[in-house]
Each structure stands twice: as structure tokens, then as C-alpha cells.
């Protein structure tokens, strides 16, 4: 990885970002990832994000989320809707953008089979219904574990 940064980031910080990458991926897809190129691109993008927004993005205790094995998706939904621009949402966006262009993961982001309109609508509804519950769960977890 060829990263030129203003600040001196050490191997421990790079390892922490790698650890969060694997944790985020596993929380979304329920399996581990083996693609080191995506992991490397994620690490580089996150280091650039930290460098760019170091003083302006509200600090989130991502290490606490990982160490306590908390529901990162619920926390992210809560933070995105209530705290606007935050480091966790930014990192989730980076991960999803990288996976979206990866041929192995494209099926998760695009409709390969042409489904009937009703089936597509029902799939959307199925994904929207849990959002209020995930928001409330994220609120509870964030407050209980002092994530923000």
C-alpha cells in the first residue's frame, strides 16, 4: 500500500482500520472477506478521510463497537439520521462503494434478474419495515455504551 499522509500513521492504526473493515463486512454479509485489494483500498480511503476531516467529523468510538461486538448497522442508521455527517457513516459509504464496483459483490447492488414489479415492491417494503426498529436499537446501544 502506497499511502502518502500529512500525519504519521503507524501500523497499529492501519491494523485497526483493517480490523474494522473485516468487522463491517462480516456484519453486512455474515461471512468473512478474502479480497486484499478491497481491504487495501478501504484502508487508504479511510486514512485519507481521517486526514481530511480530523477536526470536523464527530468522533465515534468505533473501537468500542468492535470490541463489544455491537450491532454496527443499527448504530450507523441511528447516527446517520440523528448526527448527520459522522465518521462511521463515511466509512460505511466507502466500504459499500468499493464493494459495489467489485464483480463478486455486484449482485448485491444490482438487479440481475428481471423481477415482476410486485416482487420488487415487496422486497423494498421488506427492507424498509425494520428501519425504525434498527434506529431505536442504534439509539439504545449508542447511549448505553457511550458510542458518541
Residue frames as a rotation matrix with the C-alpha (Angstrom) as fourth column:
UNK 1
0.591 0.807 0.000 0.00
0.807 -0.591 0.000 0.00
0.000 0.000 -1.000 0.00
UNK 2
-0.527 -0.785 0.325 1.50
0.804 -0.585 -0.110 3.33
0.276 0.204 0.939 -1.07
UNK 3
0.593 0.803 -0.052 -0.07
0.747 -0.525 0.409 5.97
0.301 -0.281 -0.911 1.16
UNK 4
-0.620 -0.728 0.293 1.35
0.563 -0.673 -0.480 9.49
0.546 -0.133 0.827 1.49
UNK 5
0.488 0.831 -0.267 -0.16
0.748 -0.240 0.619 11.20
0.450 -0.502 -0.739 4.50
UNK 6
0.299 -0.314 0.901 0.41
-0.292 -0.929 -0.228 14.52
0.909 -0.195 -0.369 6.26
UNK 7
0.474 -0.050 0.879 0.32
-0.879 0.028 0.476 12.87
-0.049 -0.998 -0.031 9.67
UNK 8
-0.614 -0.713 -0.338 2.39
-0.686 0.694 -0.217 9.89
0.389 0.099 -0.916 10.69
UNK 9
0.575 0.792 0.206 0.00
-0.815 0.532 0.228 6.96
0.071 -0.299 0.952 10.86
UNK 10
-0.481 -0.812 0.329 1.57
-0.844 0.531 0.075 3.84
-0.236 -0.242 -0.941 12.24
UNK 11
-0.773 0.106 -0.626 0.98
-0.242 0.862 0.445 0.16
0.587 0.495 -0.641 11.63
UNK 12
-0.843 0.502 -0.193 -1.33
0.407 0.361 -0.839 -0.05
-0.352 -0.786 -0.509 14.66
UNK 13
-0.309 0.750 -0.585 -3.74
-0.465 -0.656 -0.595 2.46
-0.830 0.089 0.551 13.09
UNK 14
-0.413 0.108 -0.904 -3.62
-0.879 0.211 0.427 0.61
0.237 0.972 0.008 9.77
UNK 15
-0.919 0.067 -0.389 -4.31
0.133 0.980 -0.146 -2.68
0.372 -0.186 -0.910 11.61
UNK 16
-0.656 0.723 -0.214 -7.27
0.137 -0.164 -0.977 -1.07
-0.742 -0.671 0.008 13.42
UNK 17
-0.185 0.576 -0.797 -8.75
-0.868 -0.476 -0.142 0.04
-0.461 0.665 0.587 10.10
UNK 18
-0.643 -0.106 -0.758 -8.21
-0.542 0.762 0.354 -3.45
0.541 0.639 -0.547 8.69
UNK 19
-0.941 0.298 -0.162 -9.97
0.324 0.650 -0.687 -4.92
-0.099 -0.699 -0.708 11.73
UNK 20
-0.370 0.848 -0.379 -12.94
-0.243 -0.482 -0.842 -2.56
-0.897 -0.219 0.385 11.33
UNK 21
-0.393 0.183 -0.901 -13.11
-0.918 -0.029 0.394 -3.37
0.046 0.983 0.179 7.60
UNK 22
-0.824 0.019 -0.566 -13.47
-0.065 0.990 0.128 -7.08
0.563 0.142 -0.814 8.39
UNK 23
-0.798 0.559 -0.224 -15.97
0.352 0.132 -0.927 -6.39
-0.488 -0.819 -0.302 11.19
UNK 24
-0.315 0.690 -0.652 -18.13
-0.635 -0.664 -0.396 -4.15
-0.706 0.289 0.647 8.97
UNK 25
-0.512 0.072 -0.856 -18.04
-0.779 0.380 0.498 -6.63
0.361 0.922 -0.138 6.11
UNK 26
-0.905 0.132 -0.404 -18.97
0.237 0.945 -0.224 -9.55
0.352 -0.299 -0.887 8.34
UNK 27
-0.669 0.698 -0.257 -21.83
0.112 -0.247 -0.962 -7.57
-0.735 -0.672 0.087 9.91
UNK 28
-0.190 0.593 -0.782 -23.31
-0.868 -0.474 -0.148 -6.86
-0.459 0.651 0.605 6.46
UNK 29
0.013 0.116 -0.993 -22.70
-0.864 0.501 0.047 -10.14
0.503 0.858 0.106 4.63
UNK 30
0.695 0.301 0.653 -22.47
-0.673 0.592 0.443 -12.59
-0.253 -0.747 0.614 7.57
UNK 31
0.823 -0.541 0.176 -19.20
0.565 0.812 -0.145 -14.02
-0.064 0.219 0.974 6.24
UNK 32
0.215 -0.846 -0.488 -15.52
0.185 -0.455 0.871 -13.09
-0.959 -0.278 0.058 6.03
UNK 33
0.962 0.021 -0.272 -13.90
-0.250 -0.338 -0.908 -11.48
-0.111 0.941 -0.320 3.01
UNK 34
0.462 -0.826 0.322 -10.71
0.638 0.562 0.526 -12.67
-0.616 -0.037 0.787 1.35
UNK 35
0.581 -0.168 0.796 -10.15
0.700 -0.395 -0.594 -9.76
0.415 0.903 -0.112 -1.09
UNK 36
0.030 -0.692 -0.721 -7.00
0.867 -0.341 0.363 -7.91
-0.497 -0.637 0.590 -0.01
UNK 37
-0.693 -0.252 0.675 -7.32
0.627 -0.673 0.392 -5.33
0.355 0.695 0.625 -2.83
UNK 38
0.255 0.865 0.432 -10.63
0.316 -0.497 0.809 -4.06
0.914 -0.069 -0.400 -1.46
UNK 39
0.692 -0.053 -0.720 -9.23
0.721 -0.001 0.693 -4.08
-0.038 -0.999 0.038 2.07
UNK 40
-0.381 -0.917 -0.115 -6.19
0.876 -0.398 0.273 -2.10
-0.296 0.003 0.955 0.93
UNK 41
-0.534 0.269 0.802 -8.34
0.424 -0.735 0.529 0.43
0.732 0.622 0.278 -0.95
UNK 42
0.603 0.788 -0.126 -10.61
0.446 -0.202 0.872 0.76
0.661 -0.582 -0.473 2.11
UNK 43
0.351 -0.561 -0.750 -7.64
0.881 -0.074 0.468 1.35
-0.318 -0.825 0.468 4.40
UNK 44
-0.695 -0.650 0.307 -6.19
0.719 -0.639 0.274 4.00
0.018 0.411 0.911 2.10
UNK 45
-0.205 0.711 0.673 -9.55
0.317 -0.602 0.733 5.77
0.926 0.364 -0.102 1.73
UNK 46
0.724 0.492 -0.484 -10.14
0.581 -0.057 0.812 5.74
0.372 -0.869 -0.328 5.49
UNK 47
-0.073 -0.829 -0.554 -6.70
0.916 -0.276 0.292 7.18
-0.395 -0.486 0.779 6.20
UNK 48
-0.781 -0.139 0.609 -7.42
0.469 -0.775 0.425 9.95
0.413 0.617 0.670 3.71
UNK 49
0.246 0.950 0.193 -10.82
0.381 -0.278 0.882 10.50
0.891 -0.143 -0.430 5.34
UNK 50
0.550 -0.127 -0.825 -9.24
0.829 -0.037 0.558 10.79
-0.102 -0.991 0.084 8.78
UNK 51
-0.533 -0.843 -0.068 -6.67
0.807 -0.531 0.258 13.20
-0.254 0.083 0.964 7.38
UNK 52
-0.606 0.339 0.719 -9.29
0.380 -0.670 0.637 15.36
0.699 0.660 0.277 5.67
UNK 53
0.255 0.890 0.378 -11.91
-0.081 -0.370 0.925 15.52
0.964 -0.266 -0.022 8.43
UNK 54
-0.436 -0.531 -0.727 -9.80
0.574 0.458 -0.679 15.01
0.693 -0.713 0.105 11.54
UNK 55
-0.966 -0.009 -0.260 -11.24
0.217 -0.578 -0.787 18.04
-0.143 -0.816 0.560 13.32
UNK 56
-0.696 0.706 -0.134 -14.66
-0.714 -0.660 0.236 18.38
0.078 0.259 0.963 11.69
UNK 57
-0.039 0.695 -0.718 -16.34
-0.287 0.680 0.674 14.95
0.957 0.232 0.173 11.85
UNK 58
0.411 0.285 0.866 -17.79
-0.899 -0.033 0.437 13.98
0.153 -0.958 0.243 15.20
UNK 59
-0.628 -0.766 -0.135 -15.71
-0.708 0.635 -0.309 11.26
0.323 -0.099 -0.941 16.82
UNK 60
0.621 0.778 -0.094 -17.38
-0.706 0.607 0.365 7.85
0.341 -0.161 0.926 17.12
UNK 61
-0.095 -0.650 0.754 -15.96
-0.860 0.435 0.266 5.06
-0.501 -0.623 -0.600 19.31
UNK 62
0.459 0.245 -0.854 -15.62
-0.774 0.583 -0.248 2.50
0.437 0.775 0.457 16.51
UNK 63
-0.571 -0.747 -0.341 -13.12
-0.428 0.625 -0.653 0.51
0.700 -0.227 -0.677 18.54
UNK 64
-0.708 0.400 0.582 -15.74
-0.560 0.183 -0.808 0.11
-0.430 -0.898 0.094 21.28
UNK 65
0.362 0.857 -0.367 -18.31
-0.908 0.235 -0.347 -1.09
-0.211 0.459 0.863 18.71
UNK 66
0.207 -0.374 -0.904 -15.90
-0.560 0.712 -0.423 -3.78
0.802 0.594 -0.062 17.55
UNK 67
-0.778 -0.628 0.038 -14.56
-0.383 0.424 -0.821 -4.83
0.499 -0.653 -0.570 20.97
UNK 68
-0.626 0.617 0.477 -18.07
-0.487 0.169 -0.857 -5.21
-0.609 -0.769 0.195 22.42
UNK 69
-0.932 0.206 0.297 -19.39
0.355 0.679 0.643 -6.84
-0.070 0.705 -0.706 19.22
UNK 70
-0.360 0.816 -0.451 -22.24
0.001 -0.483 -0.875 -4.31
-0.933 -0.316 0.173 18.93
UNK 71
0.233 0.574 0.785 -24.76
0.846 0.279 -0.455 -4.07
-0.480 0.770 -0.420 16.08
UNK 72
-0.659 -0.646 -0.385 -22.86
0.371 -0.725 0.581 -1.66
-0.654 0.239 0.717 13.82
UNK 73
-0.684 0.468 0.561 -25.68
0.569 -0.139 0.810 -1.45
0.457 0.873 -0.171 11.25
UNK 74
0.400 0.869 -0.291 -28.19
0.862 -0.248 0.443 -0.21
0.313 -0.428 -0.848 13.85
UNK 75
0.130 -0.443 -0.887 -25.69
0.636 -0.650 0.417 2.25
-0.761 -0.618 0.197 15.27
UNK 76
-0.849 -0.491 0.195 -24.88
0.441 -0.455 0.774 3.55
-0.291 0.743 0.603 11.79
UNK 77
-0.255 0.841 0.478 -28.56
0.730 -0.157 0.665 4.08
0.635 0.518 -0.574 10.93
UNK 78
0.572 0.448 -0.687 -29.12
0.811 -0.437 0.389 5.96
-0.126 -0.780 -0.613 14.18
UNK 79
-0.157 -0.735 -0.660 -26.02
0.506 -0.634 0.585 8.14
-0.848 -0.242 0.471 13.72
UNK 80
-0.806 -0.128 0.578 -26.77
0.590 -0.260 0.765 8.87
0.052 0.957 0.285 10.05
UNK 81
-0.002 0.926 0.378 -30.29
0.706 -0.266 0.656 10.05
0.708 0.268 -0.653 10.82
UNK 82
0.804 0.404 -0.436 -29.57
0.590 -0.456 0.667 11.92
0.071 -0.793 -0.605 14.06
UNK 83
0.379 -0.752 -0.540 -25.97
0.295 -0.455 0.840 13.15
-0.877 -0.477 0.049 13.81
UNK 84
0.890 0.021 -0.456 -25.62
-0.388 -0.493 -0.779 13.76
-0.241 0.870 -0.431 10.08
UNK 85
0.546 -0.758 -0.358 -22.04
-0.343 0.188 -0.920 13.62
0.765 0.625 -0.157 8.85
UNK 86
0.626 -0.379 0.681 -20.12
-0.663 0.201 0.722 11.21
-0.410 -0.903 -0.126 11.06
UNK 87
-0.319 -0.917 -0.239 -17.06
-0.927 0.249 0.281 9.03
-0.198 0.311 -0.929 10.61
UNK 88
-0.505 0.171 0.846 -18.96
-0.053 0.972 -0.228 5.73
-0.862 -0.160 -0.481 10.88
UNK 89
0.611 0.784 0.107 -21.37
0.127 0.035 -0.991 6.61
-0.781 0.619 -0.078 8.07
UNK 90
0.492 -0.521 -0.698 -18.50
-0.845 -0.480 -0.237 7.90
-0.211 0.706 -0.676 5.96
UNK 91
-0.589 -0.768 0.253 -16.60
-0.704 0.641 0.306 4.62
-0.396 0.002 -0.918 6.45
UNK 92
-0.112 0.651 0.751 -19.71
0.211 0.754 -0.622 2.55
-0.971 0.089 -0.221 5.66
UNK 93
0.796 0.411 -0.445 -20.15
-0.278 -0.405 -0.871 4.57
-0.538 0.817 -0.208 2.45
UNK 94
-0.038 -0.899 -0.436 -16.52
-0.982 -0.047 0.183 3.90
-0.185 0.435 -0.881 1.49
UNK 95
-0.663 -0.214 0.717 -16.96
-0.262 0.964 0.046 0.17
-0.701 -0.157 -0.695 2.07
UNK 96
0.224 0.862 0.454 -20.20
0.280 0.389 -0.878 -0.05
-0.933 0.324 -0.154 0.11
UNK 97
0.697 -0.034 -0.717 -18.83
-0.612 -0.550 -0.568 1.96
-0.375 0.834 -0.404 -2.82
UNK 98
-0.387 -0.911 -0.143 -15.79
-0.889 0.328 0.319 -0.32
-0.243 0.251 -0.937 -3.04
UNK 99
-0.605 0.212 0.767 -17.93
0.042 0.971 -0.235 -3.45
-0.795 -0.110 -0.597 -2.90
UNK 100
0.442 0.875 -0.199 -20.42
-0.114 -0.165 -0.980 -2.08
-0.890 0.455 0.027 -5.42
UNK 101
0.505 -0.308 -0.807 -17.79
-0.859 -0.271 -0.434 -1.99
-0.085 0.912 -0.401 -8.19
UNK 102
-0.605 -0.693 0.393 -16.32
-0.665 0.711 0.230 -5.40
-0.439 -0.122 -0.890 -7.31
UNK 103
-0.402 0.457 -0.793 -17.62
-0.702 0.402 0.588 -8.06
0.588 0.793 0.160 -9.75
UNK 104
-0.801 0.056 -0.596 -18.02
0.314 0.887 -0.338 -10.60
0.510 -0.458 -0.728 -6.92
UNK 105
-0.713 0.478 -0.513 -20.35
0.485 -0.194 -0.853 -8.28
-0.507 -0.857 -0.094 -5.00
UNK 106
-0.939 0.310 -0.151 -22.25
-0.336 -0.732 0.593 -6.61
0.073 0.607 0.791 -7.84
UNK 107
-0.497 0.791 -0.358 -25.20
0.343 0.558 0.756 -8.98
0.797 0.253 -0.549 -7.49
UNK 108
-0.347 0.345 -0.872 -25.90
0.924 -0.033 -0.381 -7.49
-0.160 -0.938 -0.307 -4.04
UNK 109
-0.539 0.007 -0.843 -26.22
0.167 -0.979 -0.115 -3.99
-0.826 -0.202 0.526 -5.50
UNK 110
-0.654 0.318 -0.687 -27.89
-0.749 -0.400 0.528 -4.54
-0.107 0.860 0.500 -8.87
UNK 111
0.287 0.821 0.494 -30.95
-0.511 0.567 -0.646 -6.42
-0.811 -0.067 0.582 -10.05
UNK 112
-0.786 -0.617 -0.039 -29.61
-0.392 0.448 0.804 -9.24
-0.479 0.647 -0.594 -12.21
UNK 113
-0.721 0.615 0.318 -32.93
0.691 0.668 0.276 -10.99
-0.042 0.419 -0.907 -12.78
UNK 114
-0.774 0.560 0.294 -35.84
-0.400 -0.794 0.458 -9.00
0.490 0.237 0.839 -14.07
UNK 115
-0.845 0.499 -0.191 -38.44
0.472 0.530 -0.704 -9.48
-0.250 -0.685 -0.684 -11.38
UNK 116
-0.019 0.936 0.352 -42.09
0.813 -0.191 0.551 -8.75
0.583 0.297 -0.757 -11.55
UNK 117
-0.324 -0.085 0.942 -42.85
-0.133 -0.982 -0.134 -5.22
0.937 -0.169 0.307 -10.35
UNK 118
0.691 0.661 0.294 -44.87
-0.412 0.025 0.911 -6.52
0.594 -0.750 0.289 -7.39
UNK 119
0.699 -0.501 -0.510 -41.98
0.667 0.715 0.212 -8.73
0.258 -0.488 0.834 -6.19
UNK 120
-0.344 -0.842 0.415 -39.60
0.608 -0.537 -0.584 -5.79
0.715 0.052 0.697 -6.42
UNK 121
-0.012 0.453 0.892 -42.01
-0.440 -0.803 0.402 -3.60
0.898 -0.387 0.209 -4.45
UNK 122
0.910 0.386 -0.150 -42.41
-0.075 0.509 0.858 -6.28
0.407 -0.769 0.492 -1.76
UNK 123
0.261 -0.907 -0.331 -38.62
0.872 0.368 -0.323 -6.62
0.415 -0.204 0.887 -1.47
UNK 124
-0.458 -0.377 0.805 -38.33
0.116 -0.923 -0.367 -2.86
0.881 -0.075 0.467 -0.92
UNK 125
0.432 0.707 0.559 -41.06
-0.559 -0.277 0.782 -2.95
0.708 -0.650 0.276 1.75
UNK 126
0.825 -0.158 -0.542 -39.32
0.418 0.816 0.399 -5.91
0.379 -0.556 0.740 3.43
UNK 127
-0.178 -0.983 -0.047 -36.15
0.844 -0.128 -0.521 -3.82
0.506 -0.133 0.852 3.69
UNK 128
-0.400 0.077 0.913 -37.89
-0.153 -0.988 0.016 -0.64
0.904 -0.133 0.407 4.91
UNK 129
0.605 0.788 -0.114 -40.02
-0.032 0.167 0.985 -2.15
0.796 -0.592 0.126 7.71
UNK 130
0.464 -0.423 -0.778 -37.07
0.856 0.441 0.271 -2.91
0.228 -0.792 0.567 10.07
UNK 131
-0.222 -0.683 0.696 -35.57
0.468 -0.701 -0.538 0.61
0.855 0.206 0.475 9.78
UNK 132
0.331 0.340 0.880 -37.46
-0.515 -0.717 0.471 2.23
0.791 -0.609 -0.062 12.70
UNK 133
0.997 0.029 -0.066 -36.55
0.034 0.624 0.780 -0.71
0.063 -0.781 0.622 14.94
UNK 134
0.280 -0.959 0.030 -32.89
0.897 0.250 -0.365 -0.57
0.343 0.129 0.931 13.87
UNK 135
-0.054 -0.244 0.968 -32.89
0.017 -0.970 -0.244 3.19
0.998 0.003 0.057 14.54
UNK 136
0.689 0.403 0.603 -34.24
-0.570 -0.213 0.794 2.67
0.448 -0.890 0.082 18.07
UNK 137
0.879 -0.439 -0.187 -31.81
0.477 0.800 0.363 -0.17
-0.010 -0.408 0.913 18.69
UNK 138
0.033 -0.898 0.439 -28.94
0.732 -0.277 -0.622 2.04
0.680 0.342 0.648 17.48
UNK 139
0.207 0.146 0.967 -30.12
-0.384 -0.897 0.217 4.85
0.900 -0.417 -0.130 19.77
UNK 140
0.957 0.215 0.196 -30.22
-0.267 0.375 0.888 2.49
0.117 -0.902 0.416 22.74
UNK 141
0.628 -0.773 -0.084 -26.82
0.773 0.633 -0.043 0.92
0.087 -0.038 0.995 22.01
UNK 142
0.001 -0.655 0.756 -25.18
0.449 -0.675 -0.585 4.31
0.893 0.340 0.293 21.37
UNK 143
0.350 0.201 0.915 -26.42
-0.593 -0.709 0.382 5.74
0.725 -0.676 -0.129 24.65
UNK 144
0.992 0.103 0.076 -25.83
-0.124 0.647 0.752 2.63
0.028 -0.755 0.655 26.74
UNK 145
0.545 -0.834 0.088 -22.24
0.817 0.551 0.172 2.18
-0.191 -0.022 0.981 25.51
UNK 146
0.536 -0.293 -0.792 -21.35
-0.021 -0.942 0.334 5.89
-0.844 -0.162 -0.511 25.05
UNK 147
0.230 -0.399 0.888 -20.55
0.906 0.421 -0.046 5.49
-0.355 0.815 0.458 21.36
UNK 148
0.374 -0.035 0.927 -20.83
0.576 -0.774 -0.262 9.20
0.727 0.632 -0.270 20.54
